[in-house]
Each structure stands twice: as C-alpha cells, then as structure tokens.
Amino acid sequence: MTSPILGGDLMASAAQRKVCRTARVASWDQSGLNEDAFVVLPGESITLADLEGPGTITHLWFVQTCRRILGPGLIPYSKSGVAMMEVHNALGLNYEISDPDYYRKVLIKMYWDDSETPSVLAPIGDFFCLGHSMAANFQSLPFTVSVKPSEERQFGGAAAFNCYLPMPFNSRARIEIENQNDAAYIQYFYVDYELHPQPHPVDKLLYFHAHWRRSNPTQGWTTDTYVQTNSLETQVANLDGATTTRNYTILDVDGAAGSYIGCNHSVTHFQGTWWGEGDDMIWVDDDFDATTDTSTLGKLSRFSGDGKKLLPAWPPSFHGTGGEDYFSQGWGMQKNAYPFCGTIIHEEDSPNKAYQVSYRWHLPDPVRFEKRIKVTLEHGHSNHLSDDWSTTAYWYQTFSKGGKGLEILAAKDRVPRKPEIMPKAVQKSEVKESDLNELQKKMLKQRQERFDEFLADRNSWLERRAKDSKIRAENNVQIAKDIRSRWLAGLKRV
C-alpha cells in the first residue's frame, strides 16, 4: 500500500521512481575547516533549518554537548580545534564535565507552513527519547540513541540521536533550538529532506507534532502514606479516570483530526516497590459526545459531582491492563528495545533503582481520531502513586482550528531529579586560609589566575563561533533556496 503523502512503504519506496529532489541542511563549517558545530549562547535561539516547500523532512541526526568548566586547562579552546576536551580529568590537562541538566534546558521547536506557534515543543533530550537527561543506548524503528560505554546512564552524557519519522510540509518547514541554560550549547546536526513538485493533498496532509509534559509529582491519592503497589489497600475502583483518581495525561487534542503514534515515558519512582500497574485509557471522538444512549458497549456520558463538567463516556475506546502492558511487555519491564516498544533505561540499572524510561510506537497500529483524542495512564493502580512522571507524545494532525498553542514548563521546573552523591556538609574543607603556608597560598592564587585566563579565552572562542553559526544559518537558508530553484528550473526544461 502506498501513500500520497509519504510515498510508499519503508522497504519498497527506494525501489520506486519518484519525482523529487533530496538534499540536506547541516552544521558543516562553510569555511572548509573543521569547526562543524553550531554554538548557541545562553538565552539565545538559532534556526537549524528553514525550508521552502512542498517537501518532507526524512531524517534528523543530532550530536550535542554543553560543558561546565571547573578549572583551568593546559590547552586553550582557541587553539584546540575541538568542541570539548574528551580527556579524563584525572590527567590534569583539563577540568570540565558535561552539564547534567542541559538535555532538559535546551528546547527543540518545529513550525510547519505559516504557523506562528510550534507543532513540536520539547526538551532536546526527551524529544529523542533521552529521558531524565540520562544518556542510554537504544534502538527502535523511528528513533535511535548511541552512547559510548563511559557515558552510559550518566546525567548529561554525550549521545548521538537519530529520528526517521517523516515530517511533511507544504509551504515552509522551520526547526529551531532555544538554549534556556546558563551555559553555551554546541550542536552538530543533519536535517535530510526531499522536495516535491506538487503540494501535498490538503485533504490528506497531517502535520507532525510532539509535545513534552511533566507531573512532578503525580497526584496520588495515598498522600504521604506508603501504600505498597499491589497491596490490598490499592484495590480502589477507577471508573472514570477523571475525578478523585485523575489519570496522568499524555496527550489531549481537541478540534483536529489525526493519528497518535506513541510516546516515551520517564519515571522516577520514590516508593521502592514498582511504578507500574496503572492502566492506559484512551478516549476518541464520540467518547466525548453528550449522550444517554447505553445501547452500545454500555457507554454513558456523565457529569462530574458539581453537575457542570461533562465527563467522557465510560468505558473509553481503549482500556488497558497495566503500565508495562501498554509498553507491550509483561510481568514488569524487561531490558530490551524492540522496533515498536521496550525499555531505554531499566530501573535495575539506574541510580537507586528509581529511574525507568520506556517507549511505545503505534506506527503499525496508529490511534486515529477525527476531532478529539485524550491519551492517559494511571500512576499506580487507580492512581495511588505520587512519582515524578514525564512523557513526550508524538502524533500527526491537521492544523487545529483555534485553541491555545503548545506550552511547556519553565527550565527550572524541567530539571531531572538526581540522587545526592554525598552530604553537602562534607563537601567543603574546614581548613582556613590562615592555616595555609606561603606556597599553598601561591598555588591557589596561580590556579585562579590561570582559570580566569582560560575562561576568558573560551568565552571569546564561544562568542566567535556563535556569531559564525548565525551566519551559517542564514547561508543555509539561501543554499536550500538555490537547490530548490535549480531543481524546479530543471523540471520545466524536461
């Protein structure tokens, strides 16, 4: 089966002749040297791709870093030729680490056609399925993450991202990075795309969307009491998912048609038992219609306790049997990553055995909707757990008619929870400056002078590269326009 939007199935499309022009926008050093990354200073944004359509983005490759400089290095950045020093801090040549939170503090935004609000809004890490800002290898059909062994399950660990989800557009596609961190961000990237001679059929075109949410913590009904997962005390009925036992919302779209294609799901579990047992519940279209007709599946729309708010019909069109069941596993989550479902970080391999990252792709089985969809998941049975949950939902839809655009939490509220390495009380020496001898004082002064000089050199290097990145971004727009113009002119001569 072929599609007028995407052009055919995965295995067969390359063997079919197609009138299109493929090209790439990238961060490459246009001077011919090797400074191949964009630099985005704190509080600034940059455009990675700005394309004229009609076309389809077919692949994203991203590699990035954000470094915290802890002390002076022996090699100034202005003379190093690299984006970060990958030398162990124990050798004395440099003293720097990856910022542990930057995957949450840097945002990716995507805009389609003439929309002024983004259709994709997520932290850069979570968009590519790197949850908790913790690097981890995994492979699935639409996303992959590649991490060196030394960076595995490290907060802020270096990683390479790929996304293969097609992103069609008619008049324009724009991808932006916004650095909401207080440290410079470095981005290598490819944006591969194809141009089409004719617009996508408007009546069939669905635009790619992605949105990140967080509930920290989820509002469990057990309050401060440790009610053990799967204990007798959790046996409380949840027969609406909306009132006293509020499900966690993964996606809620109203006023558009489309297809929900899945999510990634990050949990920090506090109880030390099991974060799961929560059922997935998905309401679609006429589940939201006001009706008293109970002839079909016993569905009945009801009003909330105050008699004002209309609740969705019960049961929903999709009702599952447990958190791990929604992610297509069973008897808990296993340490595997399949094309459409699996584990990215398994709780047994994480700090304090508290972190889990899972995913489920509805690509062979998209959840289609014509006007509304709400995707939810219980946090524990009947929502008894108060854990830290975040998700990135992915879907395709027509442009919504009215309504608010996507929103996201402030950077400070996106930072992942991290285990404390040691009590703060023992991290600082009690030795006073008056206790030091002259050589020790001299060495501390020398260290500060070298540090100031090193930071000044690096900041100047970053500012130069950030300025050059903006010039490259502008040039990339023109390069893409030239490619499109040459191709269209060639079609006219055929």
C-alpha positions in Angstrom: 0.0 0.0 0.0 1.3 3.4 -0.9 0.5 6.9 0.5 0.2 10.1 -1.5 1.8 11.9 1.5 4.7 9.6 2.4 5.2 7.9 -1.0 5.2 4.2 -0.1 6.2 1.7 2.5 9.7 1.6 4.0 11.1 -1.3 2.1 9.6 -0.6 -1.3 9.8 3.2 -1.6 13.5 3.3 -2.6 12.8 0.9 -5.5 10.1 3.2 -6.9 10.9 6.1 -9.2 9.8 9.3 -7.7 9.9 12.9 -8.9 11.6 14.7 -6.0 14.8 16.4 -5.0 16.7 15.2 -1.9 19.1 17.5 0.0 20.5 18.3 3.4 20.9 21.2 5.8 23.8 20.7 8.2 26.0 22.5 10.6 29.1 21.9 8.5 31.9 24.5 8.6 31.4 26.6 5.4 35.0 27.9 5.6 36.2 24.4 4.8 37.8 23.9 8.2 36.6 21.6 10.9 34.5 23.7 13.3 31.4 21.8 12.2 29.1 22.6 15.1 26.7 25.5 15.8 27.2 27.3 19.1 24.2 28.8 20.9 24.9 31.2 23.7 22.8 31.2 26.9 19.3 32.6 26.4 19.6 32.6 22.6 18.0 30.7 19.8 19.1 29.6 16.4 17.4 28.3 13.3 18.8 24.9 12.2 16.6 24.6 9.0 14.3 27.0 7.1 13.0 25.2 4.0 10.6 26.2 1.3 8.1 23.5 0.3 6.4 21.4 -0.7 8.6 18.8 0.9 9.2 16.2 3.6 11.9 16.1 6.3 13.0 12.5 6.2 15.8 12.2 8.8 17.4 14.1 11.7 20.8 13.4 13.1 21.9 15.4 16.2 25.1 15.3 18.3 25.5 17.9 21.0 27.2 18.9 24.2 27.2 21.5 27.0 30.2 21.7 29.2 30.8 23.1 32.7 34.4 24.3 33.2 35.5 23.5 36.7 39.1 24.6 36.4 41.9 25.8 34.1 43.1 23.6 31.2 46.5 23.4 29.7 45.2 23.7 26.1 43.2 26.9 25.3 40.0 26.3 23.4 41.1 28.8 20.8 44.0 26.5 19.9 42.3 23.1 20.4 40.2 22.6 17.3 37.6 20.6 19.2 34.2 21.3 20.7 35.0 19.7 24.1 38.0 18.2 25.8 37.5 14.4 25.9 40.4 13.8 28.2 39.9 12.3 31.7 40.0 15.0 34.4 42.5 12.9 36.4 45.3 13.6 33.9 45.5 17.4 34.8 45.2 18.6 31.2 41.6 19.9 31.7 38.9 20.1 34.3 35.4 20.0 32.8 32.2 18.0 32.9 29.0 17.7 30.9 26.2 19.8 32.3 23.9 17.2 33.9 20.7 19.1 33.0 21.2 20.5 29.6 19.1 17.9 27.8 16.1 19.3 29.7 17.1 23.0 29.5 17.5 23.2 25.7 14.3 23.1 23.6 13.6 21.9 20.1 10.8 23.6 18.2 9.4 22.9 14.8 7.0 25.0 12.7 5.1 24.0 9.6 3.8 26.2 6.8 2.7 29.6 8.0 2.0 28.6 11.6 3.3 31.1 14.2 3.2 28.5 17.0 5.3 25.4 17.2 3.9 22.0 16.4 6.9 20.4 18.2 7.9 21.7 21.6 10.1 19.5 23.8 13.4 19.4 25.6 16.1 18.3 23.1 16.8 15.1 25.1 13.3 14.0 25.7 12.3 14.6 22.0 14.9 12.0 21.0 13.9 9.6 23.9 16.7 10.5 26.3 14.7 10.7 29.5 15.8 12.3 32.8 18.7 13.9 30.9 20.4 10.5 31.3 22.2 9.1 28.3 21.4 5.5 27.3 21.7 3.4 24.2 18.6 2.1 22.4 17.3 1.3 19.0 13.8 1.4 17.7 12.3 2.0 14.3 11.7 5.8 14.5 14.4 6.7 17.0 17.9 5.6 18.0 20.4 6.8 20.6 24.1 5.9 20.5 26.2 6.4 23.7 29.8 5.5 24.5 30.2 3.0 27.3 31.8 5.6 29.6 28.8 7.9 29.1 26.1 5.3 29.6 23.5 6.2 32.2 25.3 9.5 33.0 23.3 12.7 33.5 24.3 14.9 30.6 26.3 12.0 29.0 27.3 12.5 25.4 25.0 10.9 22.8 24.1 10.8 19.1 20.5 11.0 18.1 18.6 9.9 15.0 14.9 10.4 14.1 13.4 8.8 11.0 9.8 10.0 11.3 8.6 11.7 8.1 7.6 15.3 8.5 5.7 16.6 5.5 5.0 20.3 4.8 3.6 22.4 2.0 4.9 26.0 2.1 7.6 26.0 4.8 9.4 24.0 7.5 11.4 25.6 10.3 13.4 23.9 13.1 14.8 26.0 15.9 16.9 25.4 19.0 16.4 27.6 22.1 19.1 27.5 24.8 17.4 28.2 28.1 20.5 27.2 30.0 23.1 29.5 31.6 25.9 27.8 29.6 26.8 27.7 25.9 25.2 24.8 23.9 27.0 23.1 21.0 25.0 21.4 18.2 26.1 19.2 15.3 23.2 18.3 13.0 21.9 17.0 9.7 18.4 17.7 8.5 17.7 15.5 5.5 14.7 16.3 3.3 13.1 15.9 -0.1 11.3 18.5 -2.2 8.2 17.7 -4.3 6.9 19.3 -7.5 3.3 19.5 -6.3 1.8 20.3 -2.8 0.7 17.5 -0.6 -3.1 17.0 -0.9 -4.6 19.3 1.7 -7.4 16.9 2.5 -4.9 14.1 3.3 -2.0 16.0 4.8 -1.3 15.5 8.5 1.5 17.5 10.2 4.0 16.0 12.6 3.6 17.0 16.3 5.5 16.3 19.5 4.9 17.6 23.0 6.6 17.1 26.4 4.7 17.1 29.7 5.7 16.5 33.3 3.8 15.9 36.6 6.3 16.2 39.5 4.9 14.6 41.4 1.8 12.9 40.1 -1.1 13.4 42.4 -1.5 10.1 44.1 -4.5 9.6 46.4 -2.4 7.9 49.1 -0.9 11.3 50.0 2.0 10.8 52.4 1.2 7.2 53.3 3.3 4.4 51.7 0.6 2.2 50.3 2.6 -0.6 48.7 2.0 -1.3 45.0 -0.2 -4.4 44.5 -1.2 -4.4 48.2 -4.7 -5.0 49.4 -5.1 -1.3 50.1 -4.7 -0.3 46.5 -7.8 -2.1 45.5 -9.8 1.1 44.8 -12.0 1.3 41.7 -11.2 3.9 39.0 -14.3 4.0 36.8 -13.8 7.4 35.1 -10.1 8.3 35.2 -11.0 11.9 35.7 -12.4 12.9 39.2 -10.9 11.8 42.5 -8.5 9.5 40.7 -7.0 11.7 38.0 -5.1 9.8 35.3 -1.8 11.2 34.0 -2.4 12.9 30.6 0.0 12.0 27.8 -1.9 13.8 25.0 -5.1 15.8 24.7 -6.0 17.2 21.3 -9.4 18.9 20.6 -10.6 20.3 17.3 -8.3 18.4 14.8 -8.1 15.1 13.0 -5.0 12.9 13.1 -3.2 9.8 14.3 -1.5 9.3 17.7 1.7 7.3 17.0 3.2 6.8 20.5 5.2 8.2 23.4 8.3 7.9 25.5 7.7 7.8 29.3 10.2 8.6 32.1 9.5 7.8 35.7 11.4 8.5 38.9 9.8 6.1 41.5 10.0 7.1 45.2 8.4 4.1 47.0 11.0 1.5 46.1 8.4 -1.1 45.0 7.1 -0.7 41.5 5.9 2.3 39.4 3.5 0.3 37.2 0.1 -1.3 37.5 -1.6 1.8 36.1 -4.0 1.1 33.1 -3.8 3.0 29.9 -7.1 4.7 28.9 -7.7 6.4 25.6 -10.8 8.3 24.7 -11.5 9.1 21.0 -14.1 11.2 19.2 -17.6 10.2 20.1 -16.4 9.1 23.6 -16.7 12.8 24.3 -20.2 13.3 22.9 -23.0 14.1 25.4 -25.4 11.1 25.3 -27.5 8.9 27.4 -27.5 6.1 24.9 -26.3 3.0 26.7 -27.1 0.6 23.8 -23.5 0.4 22.6 -20.9 -1.1 24.9 -22.8 0.4 27.8 -21.3 3.8 27.1 -22.8 6.7 29.0 -21.6 10.3 29.3 -21.9 11.6 32.8 -21.5 14.9 34.6 -19.0 15.5 37.4 -20.1 15.8 41.0 -20.8 19.5 40.7 -23.1 18.8 37.8 -21.3 21.2 35.5 -18.4 19.4 33.8 -19.2 16.8 31.2 -17.0 13.7 31.7 -16.1 11.3 28.8 -18.1 8.2 28.2 -17.3 5.0 30.1 -15.6 2.8 29.2 -13.1 4.6 26.9 -12.5 3.2 23.4 -9.1 1.8 24.7 -8.8 0.4 28.2 -5.6 -1.5 29.1 -4.5 -3.7 32.0 -1.2 -2.1 33.3 1.7 0.2 32.6 4.1 -2.4 31.4 1.2 -3.9 29.3 0.8 -0.6 27.5 4.5 -0.6 26.6 3.9 -4.1 25.2 5.8 -6.1 27.9 4.6 -8.1 30.8 5.5 -9.1 34.4 7.3 -5.8 34.7 9.6 -4.2 32.1 12.4 -6.2 30.6 15.9 -5.0 29.4 15.2 -4.9 25.7 14.4 -2.4 22.9 12.3 -3.6 20.0 11.3 -1.7 16.9 8.0 -0.5 18.4 8.3 -1.0 22.2 10.6 -1.5 25.0 13.0 -0.2 27.7 15.5 2.6 27.2 16.7 2.7 30.9 15.7 -0.2 33.2 15.2 0.6 36.8 17.5 -2.1 38.0 20.4 -0.5 36.1 19.7 3.1 37.3 20.8 5.1 40.3 18.9 3.9 43.4 16.9 1.6 41.1 14.5 4.5 40.8 14.6 5.5 37.1 12.7 3.9 34.2 12.4 5.1 30.6 10.1 3.2 28.2 8.5 3.7 24.8 5.6 2.5 22.6 5.2 3.3 18.9 1.8 3.0 17.3 3.2 3.0 13.8 1.6 -0.2 12.6 -1.4 0.5 14.7 -2.0 4.3 14.9 -4.8 5.5 17.1 -6.8 7.6 14.6 -9.2 10.4 15.5 -11.4 12.8 13.6 -12.0 15.6 16.2 -10.6 14.7 19.6 -8.3 12.3 21.5 -7.2 12.0 25.1 -4.4 9.5 26.0 -4.0 8.8 29.7 -2.2 6.4 32.0 -2.9 5.7 35.7 0.1 6.3 38.0 -0.1 3.1 40.0 -3.4 1.2 40.3 -6.2 3.7 40.5 -3.6 6.5 40.6 -2.3 5.7 44.1 1.4 6.7 43.5 3.0 10.1 43.7 6.0 9.7 41.4 7.9 12.1 39.0 6.5 11.4 35.5 7.2 13.0 32.2 6.3 12.0 28.6 6.8 13.1 25.1 3.8 12.3 22.9 4.1 12.0 19.1 1.2 12.4 16.6 0.1 13.7 13.2 -2.8 16.0 12.9 -4.5 18.7 10.8 -3.9 22.2 12.0 -6.2 22.8 14.9 -8.9 25.4 14.4 -8.3 27.9 17.2 -7.3 27.0 20.7 -4.0 27.5 22.5 -0.7 26.5 21.2 1.6 24.0 22.9 3.1 25.1 26.3 6.0 23.9 28.3 7.2 24.2 31.9 10.0 26.7 32.8 13.5 25.5 32.6 13.9 25.2 36.4 10.8 23.0 36.5 12.1 20.7 33.8 15.4 19.7 35.6 15.5 16.0 36.4 15.8 14.7 40.0 19.2 13.3 40.8 20.5 11.2 43.7 22.8 13.0 46.1 26.3 11.8 45.8 27.4 12.8 49.3 26.0 15.0 52.1 26.7 18.7 51.4 28.2 19.0 54.9 31.3 17.1 54.0 32.0 18.6 50.6 33.8 21.6 51.8 37.1 21.6 53.8 37.2 23.2 57.2 40.8 24.4 56.6 41.1 28.2 56.8 43.2 30.4 54.6 45.2 31.5 57.7 46.3 27.8 58.1 48.0 27.7 54.7 51.7 28.2 54.1 53.0 30.7 51.5 53.5 28.1 48.8 49.9 26.8 49.2 48.6 30.4 49.0 50.7 31.0 45.9 49.3 27.9 44.2 45.7 28.8 44.9 46.3 32.3 43.5 48.0 30.8 40.4 45.1 28.5 39.9 42.6 31.3 40.0 44.7 33.4 37.6 45.0 30.5 35.1 41.3 29.8 35.5 40.3 33.4 34.7 42.6 33.4 31.7 41.3 30.1 30.5 37.6 31.2 30.8 38.3 34.5 29.0 39.8 32.6 26.1 37.0 30.1 26.0 34.3 32.8 26.2 35.9 34.7 23.3 36.1 31.4 21.3 32.4 30.7 22.0 31.3 34.2 21.1 33.2 34.0 17.8 31.7 30.6 17.0 28.2 31.7 17.9 28.4 34.7 15.6 29.7 32.4 12.8 26.9 30.0 13.5 24.3 32.7 12.8 26.0 33.5 9.5 26.0 29.8 8.6 22.3 29.5 9.5 21.5 32.4 7.1 23.6 30.9 4.4 21.9 27.5 4.8 18.5 29.2 4.0 20.0 30.6 0.8 21.7 27.3 -0.1 18.3 25.5 0.3 16.6 28.1 -1.8 19.2 27.7 -4.6 18.8 24.0 -4.6 15.0 24.3 -4.9 15.3 26.9 -7.7 17.7 24.9 -9.8 15.6 21.8 -9.4 12.3 23.5 -10.4 14.0 25.1 -13.3 15.3 21.7 -14.5 11.8 20.3 -14.3 10.5 23.0 -16.6 13.1 22.0 -19.2 12.1 18.4 -19.2 
